[in-house]
């Protein structure tokens, strides 16, 4: 038993090193001055660390204002996806209406469509509405998540039908059942999807890149374009990329147990 457990830990350690190694190389590239990096032929450790690269990347690309834009976008998208996901999941589980199964299947089928398929049509719509460089252009196309609807529906489906019947016998309506019973009982799943939605919104690049044309409306990922690509500044882009990754790493490290617990709870029907 001990040998088996040791083997699993060894395997997980090796996999962790494989996953973290590219991040470490990015950190080394950010700290190493370009000249030293070229002279030492891509070293595996920082040579003459240049810690000022992070401050310079922050200032040159205007990452402070871009971080605020990304934060607002992330909060709005996360709230929209959680609200629409909870309401849609409740409807698919507890309400009886025509073509319910068909509509759910169509909703799930949208997960098979990558963003590139609808990119041109959506950008054309945003331009027709004169929403270029606006927060609504960044948020509204992502106001709902098919994955969130699926995850929350599975969680709601695990609620015993006796609880629903008891709520009806007590004279309570759908709002009481949703907010005072269904959501509290599936809180781990709702919390895990909230984190997943926030991480996905924060890391967006392709869509903001197509609907943002001015530096005032740029998000963090788009603002990284402002970093110079000259030979003397090749370490600024990795430094800026690490800055944008800090919130993601923080959320993953702090809430990793909640994410796993929520996904596991949503996968098991009680």
N, C-alpha and C positions, 0 to 999 in steps of 0.2 A: 504493500500500500504506500509506504514511504517512497519507494523507488518510483512508483507510478506518479505520485504527486510531484516529486522532484523533476521527473521528465516533463510534465506539463508546465511547470514553472520555467524550466530551461527553454522549452519551445516558445512560450509566451515572451520570455526575455529576448530571444533571437528575433521574433517577429516585431517586438517593440523597437529594437535597434534598427531593423530594416525600415520601419515607418518613420522613425525620428532622424535617421541619418541625413536625408535631404534637408530637413530643417536645420540641422547642425551645419551642413555645408553652406546654407544660405547665411547663417550667422557668421561663419568664418569669412565669407565673401564680403559681408557688410562691414566687418571690422578691419579687414586688410586693405590698405591703400592699393589702388590699381597698379602702381609701379611695382610694389613688393609682390603683389599677386602674380604679376607677369614674370618677375625675376625668379621666383621660387616655384614656378610651374604648378599652379593650383595647389597650394599647401593644404594639409589636413588640420592645421591649427592656425590661429590668427598670428600674423607676422606684423609686429609694430602696431598693435591695435589702435584704431582711430575711432574712439567712442563719439567724437563730435559728428560722425556721419549721420547718426540718428537725428540730432538736433538740426543739422543742415537739411536733411531730407524733409523734416517736418516743416521747416520754414520755407524752403524753396518751392515745394509743391502746394503750400497752403493747406496742409492736412488738418489744421484746426477747424477751419470752416467746413471742409469736406467731411470731417468726422461728425460734426453736428448734423449735416445733411443726411449722412448715413444713419445716424441714430434716430432721427425723426422718421425716415423712411422705414427703418426696421421696426420701430414701435408701431407705426400705423399698419404696416403689412401684417405684423404678428397679431395685432388686435383684430383686424379684419378677418384673417384666416381662422382664428380661434372662434370668433362669433359665428361666422358663416358655417364653419365645420360643426360646431355644437348644434346649431339650429337644423342644418341639413341632416345630420346623423340622427337627431331625435325624430325628425319627420320620417325618415326611412325605416325606423324601428317601431315607433309607437303610433304612427298615423296610418290609416288605411285610405288610399286614394288610387285612382286608375293608373295603370302602367307604372306602378311603383318599382317593380323589378327591372323593367326596361330602362327607366330613367336612371336607376342606380348603375346599371350596366354601361349606359352611355357616359355617365359621370366617370366611371372607372376607366373607360376606354380613352379618355383624354390624357391619362398618364402615359399612354403609348406614343403621344405626339410630342416630339422635342420642340423646344421654343423656336428653333430655326424654321419649322414648317409654317408657323403663323407669324413669323417676325415681320415680313414685308407688309402683310395686310394690317397688322396691328400698328405698325409705324405710320402707315398711310392714314389710319383712323385718327391717330394722335395728331398728325399734321392737319387733318381736316378740322379737328376741334380746336386747333391753335393752342395745343397744350405742350408744345416743345419747351423744355427748360422749366417745367412746372412739377410740383410735388405730386399732383394727381396723376400725371403721366407715369411717375415712378411707382405709384402705389396701386391704383385701381385695377390694372391688368392682373395683379396678383392678390386680389381681394378674397379669393377662395382657393382652396387646395383640395384636389381630389384625394390625395393621400391622407390628408387630415380627416376628410369625411369618412373614408374607409376605416381609418384607425379608430375614430370615435364611434362609428357605427358598430364595430366589433365590440367595443367596450360596453356600449349601451345594450347591445343584444345579450350580454351576459347578466344583465339585471333580472332577477327572478320576476316572473309575471305576477306573482302574488303581491309584490310591492306595488305594482301598478294598480291592481285590483283594489288593494286596501286604500290607496290614495283616492281612487274614484268613489269608494264607499264612504269615505270621510267628506266627500263633497268638494274635493280640490280639483282644480283644472290643470291644464297642460303646463302653465308657467310654474305652478307649485311643484309638479312632478319633475320638470326639467331642472330648475335652479335649486330646489331644496332637497331633491332626492337623487336624480340621475347624475348631475354634475358632481356633487360631493362624493357619491359612491365610486365614481371613476376619476377622482382627482389625480391619481398618479399618471393616468393616460393623458388627461388634459394638460398636465404640467409638462410631460415629456414632449407632447406635440408643440406646446408653446415654445420650448427650447429649440426644437427642430426647425420650426418656422422662423424663429429669430436668427438662427445660424444661416439658414438658406437666404433670408433677406439681406443679411449683412454681407454675404459673399457674392452678391450679384455683380456681374460686370457687363455681360453682353447687352442686356436690355438698357441699363443706364447709359451705356456707350452710344446707343442708337438714338435716344431721345434727349440727351443732354448735349448742348452745343456751347454753352458758356461756362466759364470757370466758377461763376457764382452758384450755379445749380449742380455742380459736379459732386459726386459721392467720392468716398475714399479711393475706391478702385479706379475710378476714372481720373481722379486727381493725380494719380501716380504717373500719368502721361507727362505731367509738368516737370518731371525730373529729367535733367540733362543726360544725354547719352554720349557725351564727349569722353575722350579717353581718360581724362583726369577725374571723372565723376562716376565711373562704372560701379562703384560700391554704394551709391546713393539709392539706386532702385531696389537692391536687396534689403537695404535698411528700411526703406519705406514699406516694402512688402511685409517685413517683420512687424512693423508698427501696426499695420492693418490686421495682422493675425493675432495680436495680443488679446482682444476681447473674445475671439473664438476659442483660443486656448484656455482662457480663464473659465469660460462657460463649460467647456468640455471637462476640465479638470475638477471643477467644483461640483457640477451636476451630473457627472457620468453615471452615478448610481441611480439617480432619479430617472434618467433617460432609459437605462436598461430595465429598471423596474416597471416603468410605464409601458414600454413596448412589450414586455413579457405579460403584463396584466391584460393588455389589449389583445394578445394572441390566444388567451385561454378563456373559453366561455364557461362561466360558472353554472 
